[in-house]
Amino acid sequence: MLRPEEDAVVTAIVLIQAAAERIPEAAQEIADIDGVTEVYSCAGDVDLIALVRVSKHEDLAALVPGKISKVAGVLNTDTHIAFRSYSKRDDEAAFAIGLDDAQ
């Protein structure tokens, strides 16, 4: 069903509210789920943020309600699907285009 991160085409950010006494355990259990690449414990309106990468939307639909939401201590999830990603590395490469010719 789920493929390794390098084959994934759907990226989602899952905001998770968890019972305070279960945050560390829930975070690790979520991190161990196939398709979850990272889990962050946070301050603010949510307790955990999980990055999920799967090959198709149907996999995401099965993963969040079928696995993440069923982890003991998870109270609520809010899923955001990413359309495009940006990184510092991409910016540096874009600004470096043509620099070799200028010197």
N, C-alpha and C positions, 0 to 999 in steps of 0.2 A: 504494500500500500504506500508507504512513505519511502522516499529515496534519500540518499545522503545529500548533504548540503550543496555540493557542487552540481547536482542534477536538478535542484529545486528551481521552480519558476515562480512560485507564489510565496511572498514574504508577508508575515503579519506580526503586528505588535499586540500582545494580549496584556491588558491591564487587569490585575487580579487583586481583589480584596480578600484578605484571609484573617482567620482568627489569630489574634496576637500570639497566643501560646503555641501555635502550630507553624508560624512563619518559617523558621529554619528548616523544619522537616518537610513542609509543603514545597518549599523552594527546591530542595534536593530531589524530591519525588517528581516534581514537574520537570526539572532538568534532565532526569533519567528517561523521560518519555521520548520515543523515537519521533523526530521531526522538530523537537525543541532544541535550539542551538545554544541559547543562553538564558539565564534567569537572573534578574537583578532585584535585590532587596532595596526598597526606596523609602524616603521620607515624603510626606505629602498625602494626596488624596487616595493613592493606591499603595498597597503593601509590596507587591511584586510586579515586575514587568518581564514578560517572557517574549523572546524573539523566536518565531516559528517559521520554518522554511519547508515547504512541501511541493510536490510536483503538480498538483492540481487542486482546484477549489473544493472538490468533493472530499479530498483528504483533510483539508482544513475543517470542513463541516463535521467530519467524524472526530477529529482530534480535540477540538476545544470543548464541545459539550460531552463527548464520549470519554475523554481521558482527563484533560486538565480540570474540568469542572467537578469530576468525581474524586479528586484527590482530597483526602481528609483535611479539613480546615479551610478549604476554598469556599468562600461565601458568595462571590460574584465575579464574573468576568466581563470585559468589554473589549471586543476585538476590532482592530483597525488594520485593514489591508493596505499594504504599500503599493503605490503605482510606479514609483521610480525611486532609485536611491542615489544619493550624492555623498561624496566623501572628500576629505582634504586632498587625498592623492589625486583625484580627478581634477580638482581645481589647479593643483600645482602643474599637472601635465598640460592642461589647457593654456595656462599662462606661459609655459615654457616653449610653446610652439614658435618656431622661428628665431629663438634666441641665438642658436648657433650661427645663423646667417648674419646676425647683427654685429658680430665681433670680428 
